[in-house]
Amino acid sequence: MRSLLALLAAATLTVTSPIAASAAPELTPAAVDAYLREAMEATGAPGVSVVVTHDGKVVHAAGYGHDAEGRPVTEDTPMRVASVSKSFTAMAVMTLVERGAIELDGPVATQLPGFAMADPRAARITVRHLLNQTSGLSDRTVDIAATERATSLADHAASLADSRLAADPGTRYEYCNVNYDLAARLVEVASGQRFGDYLRERVFGPLGMTSSAVSDQTVRPANGHNSIFGVWLPRPEPAGFLDGSGAGGVITTAADMGRWLIAQTGDGRPLVTRHSLEVMHRPTTLRPYGMGWGVEEDGWLVHSGNLFTYNAVEAVSPKTGYGFAVMTNGAALYEPTYDIMLGLAALSEGRTPAGPGNDRQLIEAALGAIALLAGGLGVLGAVRARRWAARRSGSPWWRIGPRLVPALVPAAVLAAYPDLVSVLVNGRAVTWAQLTTFPAPLSITVLVAALAGSGVTAVRILALRKLRAPDSAIAVDLARR
């Protein structure tokens, strides 16, 4: 979830020209290929597809590893790109802004019939607010469950009727997928076409991205993978995320992403004017986030995404003119796409890349050890429950109770698990279904610890009750002593 989970340190940099490239070292296909093969070996990712562009050309596009059905991954393998989709949605909106069909600084409510909220401040949300993630919409105040039940973008917009804002529009940055699903619905209303159809005709088509679509259309990737204690297992996406949304519905290939990155640097066939590109790439004063792009301190434009069994990242350097897209058909607590992109960026600047490590294996090995330890302690505690109870049988319950509490802490953590994870990801809504995907090793560890602690507590209470029974032989023996 790095784009959601890491997006992005605060800055107020203005990108003055998306094509102002300084001299950069020549990055050869052989150098890229050698680095990527090392990265595949180091990370153990199931499959990765990558494209590197420079000066309007593709330097290298290739795939490595395999998909969930055992087929080799190539530059033409469809991949889900999750929140990378937001940059495509922003582009679709800007094409309509240039045609006069959408007013960028006009209220969404006046341009989107059916959009209303139980908060009068919603009338002040502009289209720019949506794209800059400054609308005041938040996972903390929106009924996310209702939006996930929506069967269309129109239903999605209508599902917000009982929700409220977390802040006045334009006063706070908060990453929320609802912003981009509303933007996609606005594209439908302004164009008179389904969102996916508009993308195909006005964005993908003109760029030659013939293998790209949104999830509700014909391009379908194989299932992705989750890593369960070091083993990659094919997993389908949770049903709520298989949609044609503007927040995360795009499926594409490395070959197609090359065409997209070239367009972002102002080369190739333009979809919008240079001015519109600059608007999309320019951060707000509230956060270094433009329109579907994070803007880092050195000017890099970056956006990544995680859709629970897939990961992706795209990056463009206005300074060097290089563009990168890295996509993988696996998701784990550590995902390698961002680090692979950083390695490629280092190569493009003549630096030695640090190279991705084996963080996934280390993290999951540690969690596996904790789960085994918790399970072992649970068994040991249950075996020794009678002895534990015998030592405390003469104490009143009010003194015994506090001694039972520590073993129940993991159960309390499990009960609050989605909310705790939500806090860690800046208030983003987290569901139980999501917790069974890429965080599965952590979820299993929490579950094992909770079951072990609860089991020990239950066995200890039963042992105490038996000892305190009038006809208990052990109780009689203890009384005689």
Protein Blocks (a to p, Z undefined) as FASTA:
>chain_A
ZZmmmoccddfddcfbfklccddddddfklmmmmmmmmmmmnopabdcddddeehiafbd
cdehjdfkopacdfklccdekjmmmmmmmmmmmmmmmnopacfkbcfklmmghiacfbfk
lmmpcfklmmnopnopafklpcfklmmmpcbfklmmmmmmmpccfbdehiaccddfklmm
mmmmmmmmmnopafklmmmmmmmmmnopakgccfklmbdcddddddeehiacdddddfkl
mccbfklmcccdfklmmmmmmmmnopajdfbdfklmmmmmpccfkbccfehiacdfkopa
cddddehjaccdddddfknopacddddfbdcfbdfklmmmmmmmmmmnopacebiafklm
mmmmmmmmmmmmmmmmmmmmmmmmmmmmmmmmmpcfklmmmmmmmmmmmmmmmmmmmmmm
mmmngopacdfklmmmmmmmmmmmmmmmmmmmmmmmmmmmmmmmmmmpmklmklmmmmmZ
Z
